[in-house]
Amino acid sequence: MVDSAEVMRQDTIRFLQALRLQWKIGASLVTADSPWSPTLGLLLGTVLPASCAVAVWERRRAVALAHMARQSGRDQWEMMHLVIAGVETHVYSGTESVNTWLLRLLDEVCRLAGAKRISGIIARVPDESRLLGPFHQAGFIATLEEVTFAQASLVAATATAVPGLRMQEKRDAWPLHQLYLRSTPQIVQMSEGRTARDWQVKRSSSRFSFQVKRWVVEDRDGLTGWLSEYPGRRGTMRVQIGVTPGNARLAQDLVATAQRHAREASNTGIWSRVPAHATDVRQALADCGFVETGRDIVLKRSLAVRVRDSAPAREAKRRMARSGLTATQSRTWR
């Protein structure tokens, strides 16, 4: 018998079964876009805001487990961690039982998302993974390909002063969003659902958010590029770069600037995850000594969320309810 449900700490036996599966398998079959602790995610799944863990059980043992977390400022989930019994690498034989468990897991994730009024689910799956087939069967579609670049040893690249480079300010949110719209394919825009709010300078609950540095490049025509630097694990630094289409020179200058900042901060390495359509940034990273370390396919499942009753509809229900009351009860109702 196969069963699926949200992992709840109150159900001690099932909770321990899910925890055992997680410890036994270890490595995730999906790529998270931000740091995530699987153990803490499971232990605090019912406490962390808008996060949860979903599992599939067969014959009293957990066989599949997924961690979900809400993306900042959006009503959609990102799959942060995924493990399946018997699957320890991204490439596997694709057995019938594994596909069945994964499809059952994804079905439960989508059902739970609808109940929690989540409009979309995002998952990053390595491009060579056979997990892509079951994800497509579950209604997920590929919206974006991302390439990961890394540089383990920071070479002494020449970093010239970038004209117009300055720290990001609050007033830059709308111009940055316009730059994003000019440099991003429409299908990606529709999938990500970003607004000007996503580009605001803000601090989240993450301890890393206080160390994030955001830069923009401005000329007389407005913003032409941006650079964000995030502290990573084990002394590494993650960078994200964006430029106006065709501005390869600026992309290379921003990469060299990020390398200089990493050396000044004594970072042990630097890496970046770049959309495949950002050809100028990808070429700049390759020219500055970065090596491609992986490719991910970003999948999305859009969900129909039931709209809450409007004010006129609620008032109509109240009038209908009052019509069945006595005069005294109706006055009390009001």
GUBATI-721055 format. One record per residue (C-alpha): residue in three letters; x, y, z; residue number from 1. Coordinates in nm, 4 decimals. Example, Ala and Ser with C-alpha at 12.3 -4.5 7.8 and 13.67 -1.06 7.14 Angstrom:
GUBATI-721055
+-----+----------+----------+----------+-----+
|   r |        u |        v |        w |   k |
+-----+----------+----------+----------+-----+
| ALA |   1.2300 |  -0.4500 |   0.7800 |   1 |
| SER |   1.3670 |  -0.1060 |   0.7140 |   2 |
+-----+----------+----------+----------+-----+
//
This chain:
GUBATI-721055
+-----+----------+----------+----------+-----+
|   r |        u |        v |        w |   k |
+-----+----------+----------+----------+-----+
| MET |   0.0000 |   0.0000 |   0.0000 |   1 |
| VAL |   0.1343 |   0.3437 |  -0.0992 |   2 |
| ASP |   0.0333 |   0.6538 |   0.0944 |   3 |
| SER |   0.1409 |   1.0188 |   0.0772 |   4 |
| ALA |   0.0962 |   1.3130 |   0.3138 |   5 |
| GLU |   0.2649 |   1.6113 |   0.4758 |   6 |
| VAL |   0.5283 |   1.5128 |   0.7315 |   7 |
| MET |   0.4030 |   1.6172 |   1.0748 |   8 |
| ARG |   0.6058 |   1.6018 |   1.3952 |   9 |
| GLN |   0.2941 |   1.4902 |   1.5817 |  10 |
| ASP |   0.2997 |   1.1625 |   1.3869 |  11 |
| THR |   0.6190 |   1.0400 |   1.5511 |  12 |
| ILE |   0.6545 |   0.7098 |   1.3665 |  13 |
| ARG |   0.6144 |   0.8549 |   1.0188 |  14 |
| PHE |   0.8302 |   1.1528 |   1.1076 |  15 |
| LEU |   1.1163 |   0.9242 |   1.2155 |  16 |
| GLN |   1.0736 |   0.7167 |   0.8992 |  17 |
| ALA |   1.1095 |   1.0288 |   0.6843 |  18 |
| LEU |   1.4115 |   1.1427 |   0.8875 |  19 |
| ARG |   1.5753 |   0.8007 |   0.8446 |  20 |
| LEU |   1.5263 |   0.8134 |   0.4661 |  21 |
| GLN |   1.6819 |   1.1597 |   0.4547 |  22 |
| TRP |   1.9878 |   1.0554 |   0.6546 |  23 |
| LYS |   2.0300 |   0.7360 |   0.4537 |  24 |
| ILE |   2.0215 |   0.8998 |   0.1084 |  25 |
| GLY |   2.1769 |   1.2368 |   0.1851 |  26 |
| ALA |   2.2334 |   1.4165 |  -0.1472 |  27 |
| SER |   1.9373 |   1.5970 |  -0.3024 |  28 |
| LEU |   1.8106 |   1.5139 |  -0.6515 |  29 |
| VAL |   1.7114 |   1.8771 |  -0.7131 |  30 |
| THR |   1.9139 |   2.1974 |  -0.6861 |  31 |
| ALA |   1.8069 |   2.4660 |  -0.4394 |  32 |
| ASP |   1.8618 |   2.8281 |  -0.5371 |  33 |
| SER |   1.9545 |   2.9271 |  -0.1801 |  34 |
| PRO |   2.1192 |   2.7513 |   0.1180 |  35 |
| TRP |   1.8982 |   2.4885 |   0.2778 |  36 |
| SER |   1.9536 |   2.2525 |   0.5698 |  37 |
| PRO |   1.7510 |   1.9314 |   0.5125 |  38 |
| THR |   1.7637 |   1.8312 |   0.8784 |  39 |
| LEU |   1.6481 |   2.1695 |   1.0074 |  40 |
| GLY |   1.3945 |   2.1885 |   0.7271 |  41 |
| LEU |   1.2387 |   1.8633 |   0.8435 |  42 |
| LEU |   1.2597 |   1.9404 |   1.2138 |  43 |
| LEU |   1.1171 |   2.2905 |   1.1706 |  44 |
| GLY |   0.8938 |   2.2214 |   0.8719 |  45 |
| THR |   0.5793 |   2.3081 |   1.0662 |  46 |
| VAL |   0.7420 |   2.6143 |   1.2253 |  47 |
| LEU |   0.9220 |   2.7864 |   0.9377 |  48 |
| PRO |   0.6869 |   3.0250 |   0.7538 |  49 |
| ALA |   0.5262 |   2.8769 |   0.4410 |  50 |
| SER |   0.7495 |   2.5681 |   0.4357 |  51 |
| CYS |   0.6658 |   2.2008 |   0.4650 |  52 |
| ALA |   0.7877 |   1.8484 |   0.3944 |  53 |
| VAL |   0.5905 |   1.5903 |   0.1973 |  54 |
| ALA |   0.6611 |   1.2162 |   0.1904 |  55 |
| VAL |   0.5454 |   0.8903 |   0.0357 |  56 |
| TRP |   0.5273 |   0.5720 |   0.2457 |  57 |
| GLU |   0.5117 |   0.2115 |   0.1263 |  58 |
| ARG |   0.4700 |  -0.0787 |   0.3660 |  59 |
| ARG |   0.5450 |   0.1415 |   0.6685 |  60 |
| ARG |   0.8668 |   0.2886 |   0.5314 |  61 |
| ALA |   0.9291 |   0.6288 |   0.3756 |  62 |
| VAL |   1.0346 |   0.5947 |   0.0102 |  63 |
| ALA |   1.0281 |   0.9561 |  -0.1154 |  64 |
| LEU |   1.0613 |   1.2954 |   0.0530 |  65 |
| ALA |   1.0459 |   1.6564 |  -0.0695 |  66 |
| HIS |   1.1033 |   1.9865 |   0.1128 |  67 |
| MET |   0.9077 |   2.2904 |  -0.0040 |  68 |
| ALA |   0.9717 |   2.6571 |   0.0843 |  69 |
| ARG |   0.7962 |   2.9722 |  -0.0249 |  70 |
| GLN |   0.9907 |   3.2027 |  -0.2541 |  71 |
| SER |   1.0455 |   3.5473 |  -0.1056 |  72 |
| GLY |   0.7646 |   3.7870 |  -0.1920 |  73 |
| ARG |   0.5754 |   3.5379 |  -0.4126 |  74 |
| ASP |   0.2891 |   3.2965 |  -0.3701 |  75 |
| GLN |   0.4821 |   3.0017 |  -0.5122 |  76 |
| TRP |   0.6944 |   2.7225 |  -0.3690 |  77 |
| GLU |   1.0447 |   2.6099 |  -0.4560 |  78 |
| MET |   1.1461 |   2.2471 |  -0.4108 |  79 |
| MET |   1.4534 |   2.2743 |  -0.1885 |  80 |
| HIS |   1.5373 |   1.9065 |  -0.1309 |  81 |
| LEU |   1.4298 |   1.5765 |  -0.2859 |  82 |
| VAL |   1.5345 |   1.2204 |  -0.1985 |  83 |
| ILE |   1.4013 |   0.8863 |  -0.3204 |  84 |
| ALA |   1.4833 |   0.5428 |  -0.1793 |  85 |
| GLY |   1.7389 |   0.3632 |  -0.3920 |  86 |
| VAL |   1.8351 |   0.6737 |  -0.5910 |  87 |
| GLU |   2.1643 |   0.8254 |  -0.4823 |  88 |
| THR |   2.2726 |   0.9992 |  -0.8040 |  89 |
| HIS |   2.1065 |   1.2196 |  -1.0641 |  90 |
| VAL |   2.1365 |   0.9410 |  -1.3229 |  91 |
| TYR |   1.9429 |   0.6267 |  -1.2391 |  92 |
| SER |   1.7736 |   0.3391 |  -1.4185 |  93 |
| GLY |   1.4272 |   0.4905 |  -1.3930 |  94 |
| THR |   1.2563 |   0.1839 |  -1.2428 |  95 |
| GLU |   0.8778 |   0.1645 |  -1.2387 |  96 |
| SER |   0.8606 |   0.1843 |  -0.8589 |  97 |
| VAL |   1.0762 |   0.4983 |  -0.8460 |  98 |
| ASN |   0.8610 |   0.6695 |  -1.1091 |  99 |
| THR |   0.5468 |   0.5680 |  -0.9215 | 100 |
| TRP |   0.6796 |   0.7070 |  -0.5916 | 101 |
| LEU |   0.7880 |   1.0336 |  -0.7528 | 102 |
| LEU |   0.4578 |   1.0833 |  -0.9339 | 103 |
| ARG |   0.2687 |   1.0141 |  -0.6122 | 104 |
| LEU |   0.4922 |   1.2612 |  -0.4276 | 105 |
| LEU |   0.4460 |   1.5357 |  -0.6880 | 106 |
| ASP |   0.0706 |   1.4787 |  -0.6895 | 107 |
| GLU |   0.0577 |   1.5247 |  -0.3110 | 108 |
| VAL |   0.2803 |   1.8359 |  -0.3293 | 109 |
| CYS |   0.0434 |   1.9918 |  -0.5851 | 110 |
| ARG |  -0.2640 |   1.8996 |  -0.3805 | 111 |
| LEU |  -0.1130 |   2.0496 |  -0.0660 | 112 |
| ALA |  -0.0043 |   2.3630 |  -0.2543 | 113 |
| GLY |  -0.3594 |   2.4195 |  -0.3736 | 114 |
| ALA |  -0.4913 |   2.3800 |  -0.0192 | 115 |
| LYS |  -0.2407 |   2.6403 |   0.1027 | 116 |
| ARG |  -0.3249 |   2.8826 |  -0.1842 | 117 |
| ILE |   0.0120 |   2.8441 |  -0.3569 | 118 |
| SER |  -0.0158 |   2.9338 |  -0.7270 | 119 |
| GLY |   0.3020 |   2.7708 |  -0.8601 | 120 |
| ILE |   0.5788 |   2.5212 |  -0.7833 | 121 |
| ILE |   0.9407 |   2.5567 |  -0.9024 | 122 |
| ALA |   1.2008 |   2.2780 |  -0.9191 | 123 |
| ARG |   1.5596 |   2.2806 |  -1.0521 | 124 |
| VAL |   1.6589 |   1.9449 |  -1.1982 | 125 |
| PRO |   2.0002 |   1.8652 |  -1.3540 | 126 |
| ASP |   1.9672 |   1.8471 |  -1.7319 | 127 |
| GLU |   2.0999 |   1.4899 |  -1.7498 | 128 |
| SER |   1.8613 |   1.3579 |  -1.4845 | 129 |
| ARG |   1.5961 |   1.1028 |  -1.5709 | 130 |
| LEU |   1.3730 |   1.2729 |  -1.3177 | 131 |
| LEU |   1.2692 |   1.5085 |  -1.5976 | 132 |
| GLY |   1.0311 |   1.2475 |  -1.7423 | 133 |
| PRO |   0.8204 |   1.2015 |  -1.4273 | 134 |
| PHE |   0.8179 |   1.5781 |  -1.3676 | 135 |
| HIS |   0.6773 |   1.6334 |  -1.7174 | 136 |
| GLN |   0.4172 |   1.3625 |  -1.6540 | 137 |
| ALA |   0.3144 |   1.5491 |  -1.3384 | 138 |
| GLY |   0.2409 |   1.8654 |  -1.5369 | 139 |
| PHE |   0.5702 |   2.0527 |  -1.4910 | 140 |
| ILE |   0.7059 |   2.2382 |  -1.7940 | 141 |
| ALA |   1.0614 |   2.3552 |  -1.8632 | 142 |
| THR |   1.0845 |   2.7343 |  -1.8515 | 143 |
| LEU |   1.4566 |   2.8063 |  -1.8244 | 144 |
| GLU |   1.8019 |   2.6512 |  -1.8478 | 145 |
| GLU |   2.0645 |   2.7676 |  -1.5982 | 146 |
| VAL |   2.4408 |   2.7191 |  -1.6221 | 147 |
| THR |   2.6595 |   2.7136 |  -1.3112 | 148 |
| PHE |   3.0128 |   2.8534 |  -1.3340 | 149 |
| ALA |   3.2781 |   2.8322 |  -1.0637 | 150 |
| GLN |   3.6357 |   2.9430 |  -1.0033 | 151 |
| ALA |   3.8146 |   2.7618 |  -0.7216 | 152 |
| SER |   4.1352 |   2.9702 |  -0.7298 | 153 |
| LEU |   4.0898 |   3.3443 |  -0.7616 | 154 |
| VAL |   4.3162 |   3.4599 |  -1.0424 | 155 |
| ALA |   4.4497 |   3.8137 |  -1.0412 | 156 |
| ALA |   4.2230 |   3.9483 |  -1.3134 | 157 |
| THR |   4.2589 |   4.3099 |  -1.4212 | 158 |
| ALA |   3.9684 |   4.5045 |  -1.2715 | 159 |
| THR |   3.9467 |   4.8531 |  -1.4123 | 160 |
| ALA |   3.7174 |   5.1128 |  -1.2600 | 161 |
| VAL |   3.3658 |   5.0734 |  -1.4005 | 162 |
| PRO |   3.2164 |   5.4135 |  -1.4898 | 163 |
| GLY |   2.8865 |   5.4697 |  -1.3107 | 164 |
| LEU |   2.9266 |   5.1802 |  -1.0648 | 165 |
| ARG |   2.7652 |   5.2551 |  -0.7268 | 166 |
| MET |   2.5788 |   5.0841 |  -0.4439 | 167 |
| GLN |   2.2132 |   5.0110 |  -0.5135 | 168 |
| GLU |   1.9611 |   5.2521 |  -0.3623 | 169 |
| LYS |   1.5881 |   5.2276 |  -0.2951 | 170 |
| ARG |   1.5025 |   5.4333 |  -0.6025 | 171 |
| ASP |   1.6693 |   5.1762 |  -0.8296 | 172 |
| ALA |   1.4016 |   4.9074 |  -0.7910 | 173 |
| TRP |   1.1853 |   5.0190 |  -1.0838 | 174 |
| PRO |   1.4763 |   5.0883 |  -1.3264 | 175 |
| LEU |   1.6246 |   4.7472 |  -1.2390 | 176 |
| HIS |   1.2929 |   4.5820 |  -1.3150 | 177 |
| GLN |   1.2823 |   4.7585 |  -1.6512 | 178 |
| LEU |   1.6364 |   4.6365 |  -1.7243 | 179 |
| TYR |   1.5255 |   4.2834 |  -1.6345 | 180 |
| LEU |   1.2303 |   4.3074 |  -1.8746 | 181 |
| ARG |   1.4553 |   4.4249 |  -2.1597 | 182 |
| SER |   1.7058 |   4.1411 |  -2.1136 | 183 |
| THR |   1.4765 |   3.8453 |  -2.0316 | 184 |
| PRO |   1.2639 |   3.6368 |  -2.2728 | 185 |
| GLN |   0.8898 |   3.6727 |  -2.2183 | 186 |
| ILE |   0.8376 |   3.3045 |  -2.1342 | 187 |
| VAL |   1.0911 |   3.3382 |  -1.8515 | 188 |
| GLN |   0.9249 |   3.6572 |  -1.7269 | 189 |
| MET |   0.5879 |   3.4826 |  -1.7131 | 190 |
| SER |   0.7375 |   3.1873 |  -1.5279 | 191 |
| GLU |   0.9298 |   3.3879 |  -1.2684 | 192 |
| GLY |   0.6555 |   3.6450 |  -1.2133 | 193 |
| ARG |   0.8959 |   3.9110 |  -1.0893 | 194 |
| THR |   0.7804 |   4.2635 |  -1.0068 | 195 |
| ALA |   0.9614 |   4.5813 |  -0.9055 | 196 |
| ARG |   0.9228 |   4.4677 |  -0.5438 | 197 |
| ASP |   1.1673 |   4.1813 |  -0.6093 | 198 |
| TRP |   1.4427 |   4.4336 |  -0.6853 | 199 |
| GLN |   1.4030 |   4.6386 |  -0.3694 | 200 |
| VAL |   1.6875 |   4.6615 |  -0.1202 | 201 |
| LYS |   1.5585 |   4.4631 |   0.1745 | 202 |
| ARG |   1.6683 |   4.2285 |   0.4470 | 203 |
| SER |   1.5170 |   3.8886 |   0.5014 | 204 |
| SER |   1.5276 |   3.6626 |   0.8045 | 205 |
| SER |   1.8357 |   3.4850 |   0.6664 | 206 |
| ARG |   2.1583 |   3.5666 |   0.8425 | 207 |
| PHE |   2.3249 |   3.5884 |   0.4994 | 208 |
| SER |   2.0963 |   3.8722 |   0.3869 | 209 |
| PHE |   2.2781 |   4.1215 |   0.6103 | 210 |
| GLN |   2.6012 |   4.0588 |   0.4172 | 211 |
| VAL |   2.4603 |   4.0876 |   0.0642 | 212 |
| LYS |   2.6094 |   4.3695 |  -0.1431 | 213 |
| ARG |   2.4222 |   4.5064 |  -0.4428 | 214 |
| TRP |   2.5741 |   4.7305 |  -0.7081 | 215 |
| VAL |   2.4290 |   4.9030 |  -1.0154 | 216 |
| VAL |   2.5871 |   5.0716 |  -1.3176 | 217 |
| GLU |   2.4268 |   5.3950 |  -1.4329 | 218 |
| ASP |   2.4925 |   5.6252 |  -1.7274 | 219 |
| ARG |   2.3010 |   5.9183 |  -1.8742 | 220 |
| ASP |   2.0459 |   5.6803 |  -2.0290 | 221 |
| GLY |   1.9736 |   5.4995 |  -1.7007 | 222 |
| LEU |   2.0804 |   5.1678 |  -1.5494 | 223 |
| THR |   2.2799 |   4.9396 |  -1.7781 | 224 |
| GLY |   2.3882 |   4.6624 |  -1.5406 | 225 |
| TRP |   2.3842 |   4.5209 |  -1.1889 | 226 |
| LEU |   2.6007 |   4.3055 |  -0.9648 | 227 |
| SER |   2.4959 |   4.1216 |  -0.6481 | 228 |
| GLU |   2.7385 |   3.9457 |  -0.4137 | 229 |
| TYR |   2.6200 |   3.6832 |  -0.1655 | 230 |
| PRO |   2.8298 |   3.5062 |   0.0999 | 231 |
| GLY |   2.8294 |   3.1316 |   0.0459 | 232 |
| ARG |   2.9299 |   2.8232 |   0.2366 | 233 |
| ARG |   3.2898 |   2.7405 |   0.3241 | 234 |
| GLY |   3.4129 |   3.0914 |   0.2493 | 235 |
| THR |   3.2885 |   3.1077 |  -0.1098 | 236 |
| MET |   3.1032 |   3.3975 |  -0.2696 | 237 |
| ARG |   2.8129 |   3.3796 |  -0.5127 | 238 |
| VAL |   2.7651 |   3.6541 |  -0.7686 | 239 |
| GLN |   2.4742 |   3.7384 |  -0.9960 | 240 |
| ILE |   2.5272 |   3.9733 |  -1.2903 | 241 |
| GLY |   2.2939 |   4.1348 |  -1.5402 | 242 |
| VAL |   2.3596 |   4.3748 |  -1.8279 | 243 |
| THR |   2.1695 |   4.5264 |  -2.1173 | 244 |
| PRO |   2.1691 |   4.2983 |  -2.4243 | 245 |
| GLY |   2.4866 |   4.3310 |  -2.6324 | 246 |
| ASN |   2.6912 |   4.4934 |  -2.3553 | 247 |
| ALA |   2.9627 |   4.2269 |  -2.3377 | 248 |
| ARG |   3.2304 |   4.4720 |  -2.2259 | 249 |
| LEU |   3.0339 |   4.5763 |  -1.9180 | 250 |
| ALA |   2.9684 |   4.2112 |  -1.8319 | 251 |
| GLN |   3.3413 |   4.1382 |  -1.8368 | 252 |
| ASP |   3.4177 |   4.4451 |  -1.6224 | 253 |
| LEU |   3.1577 |   4.3381 |  -1.3639 | 254 |
| VAL |   3.3007 |   3.9846 |  -1.3482 | 255 |
| ALA |   3.6502 |   4.1267 |  -1.2907 | 256 |
| THR |   3.5092 |   4.3588 |  -1.0230 | 257 |
| ALA |   3.3463 |   4.0643 |  -0.8452 | 258 |
| GLN |   3.6762 |   3.8740 |  -0.8552 | 259 |
| ARG |   3.8560 |   4.1700 |  -0.6983 | 260 |
| HIS |   3.5938 |   4.1958 |  -0.4230 | 261 |
| ALA |   3.6268 |   3.8211 |  -0.3538 | 262 |
| ARG |   4.0039 |   3.8491 |  -0.3184 | 263 |
| GLU |   3.9733 |   4.1512 |  -0.0888 | 264 |
| ALA |   3.7272 |   3.9559 |   0.1297 | 265 |
| SER |   3.9646 |   3.6541 |   0.1387 | 266 |
| ASN |   3.7054 |   3.4246 |  -0.0175 | 267 |
| THR |   3.8177 |   3.0756 |  -0.1104 | 268 |
| GLY |   3.6211 |   3.0644 |  -0.4353 | 269 |
| ILE |   3.3532 |   3.2326 |  -0.6420 | 270 |
| TRP |   3.0611 |   3.0945 |  -0.8407 | 271 |
| SER |   2.7552 |   3.2080 |  -1.0333 | 272 |
| ARG |   2.4345 |   3.0591 |  -1.1717 | 273 |
| VAL |   2.3520 |   3.2189 |  -1.5074 | 274 |
| PRO |   2.0414 |   3.1855 |  -1.7283 | 275 |
| ALA |   2.1287 |   3.0300 |  -2.0634 | 276 |
| HIS |   1.9867 |   3.3304 |  -2.2499 | 277 |
| ALA |   2.2365 |   3.5680 |  -2.0786 | 278 |
| THR |   2.5050 |   3.5008 |  -2.3407 | 279 |
| ASP |   2.7121 |   3.8122 |  -2.2610 | 280 |
| VAL |   2.7477 |   3.7154 |  -1.8939 | 281 |
| ARG |   2.8245 |   3.3524 |  -1.9761 | 282 |
| GLN |   3.0992 |   3.4531 |  -2.2192 | 283 |
| ALA |   3.2432 |   3.7023 |  -1.9709 | 284 |
| LEU |   3.2665 |   3.4352 |  -1.7001 | 285 |
| ALA |   3.4396 |   3.1940 |  -1.9404 | 286 |
| ASP |   3.6850 |   3.4640 |  -2.0505 | 287 |
| CYS |   3.7716 |   3.5413 |  -1.6869 | 288 |
| GLY |   3.8704 |   3.1837 |  -1.6036 | 289 |
| PHE |   3.5420 |   3.0365 |  -1.4795 | 290 |
| VAL |   3.4592 |   2.6734 |  -1.5557 | 291 |
| GLU |   3.1137 |   2.5344 |  -1.6223 | 292 |
| THR |   3.0270 |   2.2898 |  -1.3437 | 293 |
| GLY |   2.6648 |   2.2017 |  -1.4171 | 294 |
| ARG |   2.3396 |   2.2732 |  -1.5954 | 295 |
| ASP |   1.9908 |   2.2757 |  -1.4479 | 296 |
| ILE |   1.6469 |   2.2816 |  -1.6057 | 297 |
| VAL |   1.4012 |   2.5035 |  -1.4184 | 298 |
| LEU |   1.0587 |   2.3390 |  -1.4158 | 299 |
| LYS |   0.7318 |   2.4991 |  -1.3124 | 300 |
| ARG |   0.3825 |   2.3715 |  -1.2409 | 301 |
| SER |   0.1154 |   2.6432 |  -1.2360 | 302 |
| LEU |  -0.1868 |   2.5817 |  -1.0170 | 303 |
| ALA |  -0.5365 |   2.7245 |  -1.0244 | 304 |
| VAL |  -0.6092 |   2.8890 |  -0.6903 | 305 |
| ARG |  -0.9691 |   2.9379 |  -0.5812 | 306 |
| VAL |  -1.0471 |   3.3079 |  -0.5526 | 307 |
| ARG |  -1.1747 |   3.4221 |  -0.2163 | 308 |
| ASP |  -1.5309 |   3.5480 |  -0.1991 | 309 |
| SER |  -1.5607 |   3.9128 |  -0.3009 | 310 |
| ALA |  -1.7207 |   4.1713 |  -0.0727 | 311 |
| PRO |  -2.0568 |   4.1738 |  -0.2646 | 312 |
| ALA |  -2.0695 |   3.7926 |  -0.2516 | 313 |
| ARG |  -2.0065 |   3.7910 |   0.1225 | 314 |
| GLU |  -2.2769 |   4.0531 |   0.1756 | 315 |
| ALA |  -2.5226 |   3.8469 |  -0.0300 | 316 |
| LYS |  -2.4522 |   3.5446 |   0.1886 | 317 |
| ARG |  -2.5096 |   3.7527 |   0.5003 | 318 |
| ARG |  -2.8466 |   3.8809 |   0.3684 | 319 |
| MET |  -2.9512 |   3.5258 |   0.2850 | 320 |
| ALA |  -2.8540 |   3.4099 |   0.6338 | 321 |
| ARG |  -3.0407 |   3.6990 |   0.7998 | 322 |
| SER |  -3.3562 |   3.6279 |   0.6004 | 323 |
| GLY |  -3.4013 |   3.3018 |   0.7898 | 324 |
| LEU |  -3.3752 |   3.4644 |   1.1347 | 325 |
| THR |  -3.6381 |   3.6210 |   1.3559 | 326 |
| ALA |  -3.6506 |   3.9996 |   1.3880 | 327 |
| THR |  -3.4692 |   3.9908 |   1.7235 | 328 |
| GLN |  -3.2025 |   3.7535 |   1.5957 | 329 |
| SER |  -3.1546 |   3.9683 |   1.2824 | 330 |
| ARG |  -3.0917 |   4.2807 |   1.4889 | 331 |
| THR |  -2.8404 |   4.0884 |   1.6965 | 332 |
| TRP |  -2.6687 |   3.9651 |   1.3785 | 333 |
| ARG |  -2.6215 |   4.3245 |   1.2628 | 334 |
+-----+----------+----------+----------+-----+
//
